[in-house]
Amino acid sequence: MIKKDVIVEKDKKIVNFLQDFGFSFADVNKMLRNKDVKVDGKPIKTNEVVRAGSTVTFFYSSDMLEKKFEVLSEGKDFYIIYKFAGIEAAGEKGVESVLKDSVAIHRLDRNTEGLMVFAKNEKSAAALRRAFKEHKVHKFYVAEVVGRFDVDQTFSAYLVKDSQNSNVKIFDKKVQNSVEIKTKIKTLKAGKESSLLEIELLSGRTHQIRAHLAHIGHPIIGDGKYGKNEINKKFQENKQKLACFLLKFDFIGVEELNFKEFEKMPKWLSF
């Protein structure tokens, strides 16, 4: 068994805390049942909140950790990886902690999987950040949403970020502190209970796709923040079915990154 001691940075439920390290929900519950998790030296067995400053000690076998990411392409100045759901991109518990001396150029939510670009040095990081800022890198997502949704159009709305509650709110009209968002949605397959969508972000804002789809009336299956728990239980999903499957590149000034696009479909996709 492997032993690890970690100091808690902010209050969080123990299940979420351990899932941040790449453990599955089932394995976390097994660890709790077996008293393999301690907080400040005392075993815990329930999903209680661990407080900032506490020390969490946990024991696990190496085969329990879920795969966090896969390197798909590597050059002198960059990585292109496929991040799996359940892991952060940045920070000491994220992909950056494993890909040493690299920095994430853009972000995906912890429970969103898909393609990401990492820079290996400051020069390439600056060029890649500029490319994303100038919309020279185009991001396409695939999502499975609740209900029949047959559409091919661009939806506009207004987003307000609520940092205190770690979420966003969507409005049809401009309100105080709002920013305009544009989400291009094309149906790939429309079913009676769920639909498969291709989504292009025309503006990149926090939780934009998840919140916008929920606002339209078609939340992403498995989304615990903007979806509905009873619907997620019906589909037996606790991770949102959302993935960045395609990156299209214009010229961005990184010599080795000279292909036009990079694509990888998520394993859960079937149509």
C-alpha positions in Angstrom: 0.0 0.0 0.0 1.1 3.5 -0.7 0.8 6.2 2.0 0.3 9.9 1.2 -0.1 12.9 3.6 -1.7 16.0 2.2 -2.5 19.3 3.9 -6.0 20.6 3.0 -6.0 24.0 1.3 -9.7 24.8 1.5 -12.8 23.2 3.1 -14.1 20.3 1.0 -16.0 17.1 1.4 -13.6 14.1 1.6 -15.0 12.3 -1.4 -14.4 15.3 -3.6 -11.0 15.8 -2.1 -9.9 12.3 -2.9 -11.4 12.3 -6.4 -9.2 15.3 -7.2 -6.3 12.9 -7.0 -7.8 10.7 -9.7 -9.5 8.1 -7.5 -12.9 6.8 -8.7 -16.0 7.3 -6.7 -16.2 3.6 -6.0 -12.6 3.4 -4.8 -13.0 6.4 -2.5 -15.9 4.7 -0.8 -13.9 1.5 -0.5 -11.1 3.4 1.2 -13.5 5.0 3.6 -15.0 1.6 4.5 -11.6 0.1 5.0 -10.5 3.0 7.3 -7.8 3.8 4.9 -8.5 7.6 5.2 -7.5 9.6 8.3 -7.9 13.3 9.1 -5.3 14.6 11.6 -4.6 10.9 12.6 -8.3 9.9 13.1 -10.0 7.5 10.7 -13.2 8.7 9.0 -15.8 6.6 7.3 -18.4 9.1 6.0 -18.3 11.9 3.4 -17.7 14.6 5.9 -16.1 18.0 5.3 -12.4 18.3 5.9 -11.3 21.7 7.0 -8.4 23.9 5.6 -5.2 23.2 7.5 -6.1 19.6 8.4 -3.8 16.8 7.3 -5.4 14.0 5.3 -3.6 10.7 5.3 -4.7 8.0 2.9 -3.5 4.5 1.8 -4.0 3.1 -1.6 -2.6 0.7 -4.2 -1.2 2.1 -7.5 -3.8 0.3 -9.6 -6.6 2.3 -7.9 -5.6 5.6 -9.6 -7.6 6.4 -12.7 -5.7 7.5 -15.8 -5.4 11.3 -15.6 -4.4 12.1 -19.1 -2.8 10.9 -22.3 0.0 12.7 -24.3 -1.1 12.7 -27.9 1.6 14.8 -29.4 4.8 16.3 -28.2 7.2 18.9 -29.7 10.1 20.9 -28.6 7.8 23.7 -27.3 4.5 22.0 -26.5 2.3 19.1 -25.5 -1.1 18.2 -26.8 -2.9 16.0 -24.3 -6.2 14.4 -23.7 -7.4 15.1 -20.2 -9.8 12.7 -18.6 -12.7 13.7 -16.4 -12.0 14.0 -12.6 -8.7 15.8 -12.7 -7.7 19.5 -12.7 -5.5 20.9 -15.4 -3.4 23.1 -13.1 -2.1 23.0 -9.6 -0.2 20.4 -7.5 -3.0 17.8 -8.0 -3.5 18.5 -11.7 -1.9 17.6 -15.0 0.8 20.4 -14.6 2.1 18.5 -11.6 2.9 15.5 -13.8 4.0 17.2 -16.9 6.9 18.9 -15.3 8.1 22.4 -16.5 4.9 22.8 -18.5 1.9 25.2 -18.2 -1.7 24.8 -19.3 -2.6 27.4 -22.0 -6.3 27.1 -21.5 -8.7 25.4 -19.1 -11.2 22.5 -18.9 -13.4 22.0 -15.9 -12.4 19.2 -13.6 -15.2 16.9 -14.8 -14.9 17.9 -18.5 -12.5 15.8 -20.6 -10.8 16.5 -23.8 -7.9 18.1 -25.8 -5.6 20.6 -24.1 -2.4 22.4 -25.1 0.5 22.8 -22.7 3.6 25.0 -23.4 7.1 23.9 -22.4 8.7 27.3 -22.2 7.8 31.0 -21.8 8.3 31.8 -25.5 5.8 29.2 -26.7 3.5 30.0 -23.8 3.3 33.6 -24.9 2.7 32.6 -28.5 0.0 30.1 -27.6 -1.8 32.4 -25.2 -1.8 35.2 -27.9 -3.2 32.7 -30.4 -6.1 31.7 -28.1 -6.7 35.4 -27.2 -6.9 36.3 -30.9 -9.2 33.4 -31.7 -6.6 31.6 -33.8 -7.4 28.4 -32.0 -10.9 27.1 -32.4 -12.4 24.7 -29.8 -15.1 22.2 -30.6 -17.0 20.1 -28.0 -19.3 17.1 -28.1 -22.0 16.7 -25.4 -24.9 14.5 -24.7 -27.9 16.5 -23.3 -31.2 15.7 -21.8 -34.2 15.5 -24.2 -34.7 15.8 -27.9 -32.9 18.9 -29.3 -32.7 19.2 -33.0 -30.9 22.4 -34.0 -28.2 24.1 -36.0 -27.8 27.7 -34.9 -25.8 30.1 -32.8 -27.3 31.0 -29.4 -26.6 34.3 -27.7 -27.1 35.2 -24.0 -25.5 37.1 -21.1 -23.4 35.5 -18.4 -22.8 36.7 -14.9 -20.0 35.0 -12.8 -20.8 34.3 -9.2 -17.3 33.7 -7.7 -18.7 33.3 -4.2 -20.8 30.3 -5.1 -18.4 29.1 -7.9 -21.0 29.1 -10.6 -22.5 31.4 -13.3 -26.0 32.6 -14.2 -27.3 33.1 -17.7 -29.8 35.8 -18.8 -31.5 36.4 -22.1 -31.0 40.2 -21.8 -28.0 42.3 -20.7 -27.9 42.8 -16.9 -25.5 44.4 -14.5 -21.9 42.8 -14.6 -22.9 40.5 -17.5 -20.9 39.6 -20.6 -22.3 38.5 -23.9 -21.7 34.8 -24.8 -22.2 33.0 -28.1 -22.5 29.3 -28.4 -22.8 27.6 -31.8 -24.8 24.3 -31.5 -25.3 21.6 -34.1 -27.2 18.4 -33.5 -25.4 15.2 -34.5 -28.1 12.9 -33.3 -31.5 13.7 -31.8 -33.2 11.0 -29.7 -36.3 10.8 -27.6 -34.5 10.9 -24.2 -31.2 12.5 -25.1 -29.4 14.3 -28.0 -25.8 14.4 -29.1 -24.5 17.9 -29.9 -21.4 19.4 -31.5 -20.6 22.8 -29.9 -18.3 25.5 -31.0 -17.3 28.1 -28.4 -17.5 31.5 -30.1 -16.7 33.2 -26.7 -14.9 31.3 -24.0 -16.4 32.0 -20.5 -16.4 30.0 -17.2 -18.9 27.1 -17.4 -20.4 28.6 -20.6 -21.4 25.4 -22.4 -22.8 23.8 -19.3 -24.8 26.8 -18.0 -26.0 27.9 -21.5 -27.4 24.4 -22.3 -29.1 24.2 -19.0 -30.6 27.7 -19.6 -31.9 26.6 -23.0 -33.6 23.6 -21.3 -31.2 20.8 -22.2 -28.6 20.3 -19.4 -25.7 18.0 -20.0 -26.2 14.5 -18.7 -24.1 13.9 -15.6 -23.7 17.6 -14.8 -24.1 17.9 -11.0 -23.9 21.7 -10.9 -26.3 22.8 -13.7 -28.2 19.6 -14.3 -30.7 17.8 -12.2 -29.7 15.0 -9.8 -32.8 12.9 -10.4 -32.1 12.9 -14.2 -28.4 12.1 -13.7 -29.4 9.1 -11.5 -31.8 8.0 -14.2 -28.9 7.9 -16.8 -26.5 6.5 -14.1 -24.0 9.2 -14.8 -22.0 11.2 -12.2 -19.6 12.9 -14.6 -20.8 15.2 -17.3 -20.9 13.9 -20.8 -18.9 16.8 -22.3 -15.6 16.7 -24.1 -13.4 19.0 -26.2 -12.8 16.7 -29.2 -11.4 19.0 -31.8 -8.9 21.9 -31.9 -8.4 23.8 -35.2 -5.3 25.9 -35.5 -4.5 29.0 -37.6 -0.9 30.1 -37.8 0.2 30.7 -34.2 4.0 31.3 -34.3 5.1 28.0 -32.7 7.3 26.4 -35.4 6.6 22.7 -34.6 2.8 23.2 -34.2 2.2 23.3 -37.9 -0.8 20.9 -38.3 -4.2 22.4 -39.1 -6.2 20.4 -36.6 -6.2 17.7 -33.9 -9.1 15.4 -33.1 -9.9 12.7 -30.6 -13.3 11.4 -29.7 -14.3 10.4 -26.1 -14.8 6.7 -25.4 -18.4 7.2 -24.2 -19.4 8.6 -27.6 -21.5 6.2 -29.7 -23.7 7.2 -32.7 
